Amino acid sequence: MTGAIVEIANLQKRYGNKSVLQGVSLTVNKGEIIGYIGPNGAGKSTTVKIILGIEEYFQGEVRIFGQSILDGNMEYKRKIGYVPEIADVYDSLTGQEYLTFIGELYGLDYDLADYKAKNLMDLFGIGEVYHSRIASYSKGMRQKLLIISSLLHNPELLFFDEPINGLDANSVMVFKEIMAQLAQQGKTIFYSSHIMDVVEKISSRIILLHDGKIVADGTFEELKVQNKEGSLEGIFNQLTGFNEHTELASRFVSIVGEV
C-alpha cells in the first residue's frame, strides 16, 4: 500500500450503545476523487472527523500520508483542507481578516495569504466583499469563502461535505472544474453530497456507506454493472433498501391537496 494517501483498516466507532462505524477499511491513492456517500447517520461525517483528529476514541488503524494519526505528530493536518456541511465563521471579521487568519494558521506569510485570498475571491466573483464583514454575506458568498479557506494553503488532501450548497449554477460549474484540475495535479479529494448526479459525474471512485459499513466501492461504471441500475440514485436506493419514495411522495401530495 506504498504511496497511498489514506489507509483505513477495520475502523470502528461507538457512541454509547450505538455502533456508528463497523469495520470500515479502505485505501485511497493520490489523485482520486472519492464520492463518499450514504444515508444520514451512515457514518460518513464520523469517518472524516476521525481522519481530521476531531473525533477520538476509535478502534482500528488510520494512516494519512503513511503516518498513523495516533503517533502524536499533527503536521499532517497542514496538508489537509476541509469544508464541513455546517461551518461557523467569525461574522464580525471581514473576508480579508478571516482568510489571512486561516492562511497564517496554516503557516502562510501574511502578505502571501492576503494576495492569494484577494485574487481567489475576485476569481470566484466575490472580490467586492473582500473588506466587508462576513455578517453581510449571502449564503453563496459564505460558501465560496469556506471553499477558498480550504484551498488557500494548497493542501494535498481535501474533504468537501455538501460544498455546492448555496452556489449558483455558474459557480457550481467553476467548482467542479477546480476539483477536476486539482485531481489532475495529484490532489486527493473526498466529496460527500446527497446530490447524486453531481457525485456520479465528478467521482473517479464511489464509496457507499450504509449502517457503518462499506456496501459498494468502485467506479460508477463498475457499480452500474454490479447492481444493474442505470443511475447512481438507483444504485443508492437499491443498496440502502430505500424504495418508498413514490408512495411517500403520493401521500404527501394528497395531503397537500386536501381542502
C-alpha positions in Angstrom: 0.0 0.0 0.0 3.0 2.3 -0.5 2.1 5.6 -1.9 -1.4 5.6 -0.5 -2.7 8.9 0.8 -5.3 7.5 3.2 -5.3 4.0 4.7 -8.0 2.8 7.0 -8.2 -0.7 8.5 -11.1 -2.1 10.4 -12.2 1.3 11.7 -14.9 1.1 14.4 -16.6 3.8 16.4 -19.3 3.7 19.0 -21.4 6.4 20.7 -22.6 4.7 23.9 -24.5 1.6 22.8 -24.7 2.8 19.2 -22.2 1.4 16.7 -21.6 4.1 14.0 -18.7 2.5 12.2 -18.4 -1.3 11.9 -15.1 -2.3 10.5 -14.6 0.2 7.7 -11.4 -0.5 5.6 -10.3 1.4 2.5 -7.2 2.7 0.7 -7.2 5.9 -1.2 -4.5 6.8 -3.7 -3.1 10.1 -4.9 -5.3 12.0 -7.4 -8.5 10.1 -6.7 -11.8 12.0 -6.4 -13.8 9.8 -4.0 -17.6 10.2 -3.9 -18.2 9.3 -0.3 -21.9 8.8 0.1 -24.6 7.3 2.2 -27.8 8.0 4.1 -27.8 10.3 7.0 -26.3 8.5 10.0 -24.3 6.1 7.8 -21.0 7.2 9.4 -19.6 9.5 6.6 -19.0 12.5 8.8 -17.7 10.4 11.6 -15.1 8.9 9.3 -13.9 12.3 8.2 -13.8 13.7 11.7 -11.7 10.8 12.8 -9.2 11.4 10.0 -9.1 15.1 10.9 -8.5 14.3 14.5 -11.8 15.9 15.6 -13.2 12.6 16.9 -11.2 10.4 19.2 -11.7 7.0 20.9 -12.0 4.7 18.0 -10.7 1.2 17.2 -8.7 0.3 14.1 -5.9 2.0 12.2 -5.9 5.2 10.3 -2.8 6.3 8.3 -2.6 9.6 6.4 0.4 10.2 4.1 1.8 6.9 5.5 1.7 8.2 9.1 -0.5 6.9 11.9 -2.8 9.7 13.2 -2.2 8.4 16.7 1.6 8.9 16.7 1.3 12.5 18.2 2.6 14.3 15.1 0.0 16.8 13.9 2.0 18.1 10.9 -0.1 16.0 8.5 -3.0 18.4 9.2 -1.2 21.2 7.4 -1.7 19.2 4.2 -5.5 18.9 4.6 -8.3 21.2 3.5 -11.9 20.8 4.8 -15.3 22.3 4.0 -17.8 20.9 6.5 -21.5 20.8 5.8 -22.3 23.3 8.5 -19.5 25.7 9.5 -19.2 28.5 11.9 -17.3 31.5 10.6 -16.5 34.7 12.5 -19.2 37.1 11.4 -17.5 40.1 12.9 -14.4 39.7 10.7 -14.1 40.8 7.1 -13.3 38.3 4.4 -9.7 39.6 4.4 -9.3 39.2 8.1 -10.8 35.7 8.1 -8.8 34.4 5.2 -5.5 35.9 6.3 -6.1 34.5 9.8 -6.7 31.0 8.3 -3.7 31.3 6.0 -1.4 32.2 8.9 -2.8 29.3 10.9 -1.5 27.0 8.1 1.9 28.7 8.1 1.5 31.2 5.2 3.2 34.6 5.3 0.5 37.3 5.8 1.3 39.1 2.6 1.1 35.8 0.6 -2.2 34.9 2.3 -3.6 38.3 1.6 -2.5 38.2 -2.1 -3.9 34.7 -2.7 -7.2 35.4 -0.8 -7.9 38.6 -2.7 -7.3 37.0 -6.1 -9.2 33.9 -5.3 -12.2 35.9 -4.2 -12.0 38.0 -7.3 -12.0 34.9 -9.5 -14.9 33.4 -7.6 -16.9 36.6 -8.2 -16.9 38.0 -4.6 -13.9 40.3 -4.7 -16.1 43.3 -4.0 -16.9 42.0 -0.4 -13.2 41.2 0.5 -13.2 44.1 3.0 -16.9 43.6 4.1 -17.9 41.9 7.3 -18.9 38.3 6.9 -22.2 39.0 8.7 -23.3 40.8 5.5 -22.5 37.9 3.2 -25.2 35.8 1.5 -25.2 32.0 1.9 -23.5 31.6 -1.5 -20.8 34.1 -0.6 -20.1 32.3 2.7 -19.8 29.0 0.9 -17.3 30.5 -1.5 -15.4 31.9 1.4 -15.2 28.4 3.0 -14.1 26.8 -0.2 -11.3 29.4 -0.6 -10.3 29.0 3.0 -9.9 25.2 2.5 -7.7 25.7 -0.5 -5.6 28.7 0.5 -2.6 26.7 1.8 -2.5 24.4 -1.3 -3.4 21.1 0.6 -2.7 17.6 -0.7 -5.9 16.1 0.7 -9.4 17.7 0.6 -12.7 16.9 2.3 -15.8 18.6 0.9 -19.1 18.0 2.6 -22.0 19.4 0.5 -19.7 22.1 -0.8 -22.0 23.5 -3.5 -24.9 24.3 -1.1 -25.9 27.9 -2.0 -23.8 28.2 -5.1 -25.4 29.5 -8.3 -25.2 27.3 -11.5 -22.1 29.1 -12.9 -20.2 28.8 -9.7 -21.0 25.1 -9.5 -19.5 24.6 -13.0 -16.4 26.5 -11.9 -16.1 24.5 -8.7 -16.5 21.2 -10.5 -13.7 22.2 -12.9 -11.5 23.3 -10.0 -11.8 19.8 -8.5 -11.0 18.1 -11.8 -7.9 20.2 -12.3 -6.8 19.7 -8.7 -7.1 15.9 -9.1 -5.0 16.2 -12.3 -2.3 17.8 -10.2 -2.4 14.8 -7.9 -4.6 16.2 -5.1 -6.8 13.7 -3.4 -10.5 14.6 -2.8 -13.3 13.2 -0.7 -16.6 14.6 -1.9 -19.7 13.9 0.1 -23.2 15.0 -1.1 -26.8 13.9 -1.4 -26.9 15.3 -5.0 -26.3 12.0 -6.7 -26.0 13.3 -10.3 -23.1 15.5 -9.3 -21.3 12.7 -7.4 -21.9 10.5 -10.4 -20.3 12.9 -12.8 -17.2 14.1 -10.8 -16.1 11.0 -9.0 -13.3 8.7 -10.2 -14.4 6.3 -7.5 -17.6 6.0 -5.4 -17.7 4.5 -1.9 -21.2 3.9 -0.4 -21.5 3.6 3.3 -24.6 2.1 4.9 -25.2 1.3 8.6 -21.5 1.9 9.3 -20.2 -0.5 6.6 -19.0 -0.1 3.1 -21.6 -1.7 0.8 -20.1 -0.5 -2.6 -16.7 0.6 -3.8 -15.8 1.2 -7.4 -16.2 3.4 -10.4 -19.7 4.4 -11.4 -19.4 2.1 -14.5 -18.4 -0.8 -12.2 -21.3 -0.1 -9.8 -23.8 0.0 -12.7 -22.7 -3.4 -13.9 -22.7 -4.9 -10.4 -26.1 -3.6 -9.4 -27.9 -3.5 -12.8 -29.0 0.1 -12.3 -28.6 3.0 -14.7 -28.1 5.8 -12.3 -26.2 6.4 -9.0 -29.5 7.3 -7.4 -30.9 3.9 -8.4 -27.8 2.1 -7.1 -28.0 4.1 -3.8 -31.7 3.2 -3.3 -31.1 -0.5 -4.2 -28.2 -0.9 -1.8 -29.7 1.1 1.1 -33.1 -0.6 0.7 -35.0 2.7 0.2 -37.8 2.1 -2.3 -40.7 4.0 -0.7 -40.1 7.4 -2.4 -43.0 7.1 -4.9 -45.5 6.1 -2.2 -44.3 8.7 0.3 -44.5 11.4 -2.4 -48.0 10.4 -3.4 -49.2 10.5 0.2 -47.5 13.9 0.7 -49.1 15.4 -2.4 -52.5 14.0 -1.5 -52.4 15.7 2.0 -51.3 19.0 0.3 -54.4 18.8 -1.9 -56.9 18.3 0.9 -59.4 21.0 1.5 
